[in-house]
Amino acid sequence: LVHHGRKRVAHYCRKWVVHLRVLFDKGFSGVLNTAYIERLNATFRQRLAWLSRRSRMIIHQVETLEAGMYIVGCFYNFCDPHKSLRIKIALGSFAHRWIQRTPALAAGLTDHIWSYQELLTYRLPPPRWQPPKKRGRPSKAVQALIDRWC
């Protein structure tokens, strides 16, 4: 990021400070596990050709890389069950079975493991309607809409 200039570096530093504040408010101890970070980097390198070592792929825009990382993160959290998150269910005295879970399922964000198609076709609700910003008093029609939707 240094080659983009000081303004961009300062922008990302401010973003990190905000993220760290949220983490500390939620009980983050401040100790980063190196193995976790290395595993995360390996996952991104495995799933994004732009980040793999000794690859001919090159990324031309930072926005494309960010979008790819968001997609990989969504697949990782909603579609891929993790072995460390599974739950052991006892069936009698000697038998058992495992219930597979994704990070989103373990966190209570969803009630099932999503398919890739379900994730890619999920539609977000439209943003909340905002009244137009005009000078002066709003018309009765606009005021009725504001009263109804805001």
HUFENZI-V395717 format. One line per field, one symbol per residue. ss: DSSP state (2 for helix, 1 for strand, 0 for the rest). phi: phi as a letter, one per 30 degrees, with the letter a starting at -180 (. if undefined). A space follows every 10 residues. Layout:
ss=???
phi=???
//
This chain:
ss=0222022222 2222222222 2222200000 0002222222 2222222022 2000000000 0222222222 2222222220 0022201111 1000111110 0022220000 0000022222 0000000000 0000000002 2222222220
phi=.dddjddddd dddddddddd ddddddjddj ccdddddddd ddddddccdd cddhcddbcc bddddddddd dddddddccc dcddcdcccd cidccabccd bceddddidb cadddddddd cdcddddddc ddcbdidddd ddddddddcc
//
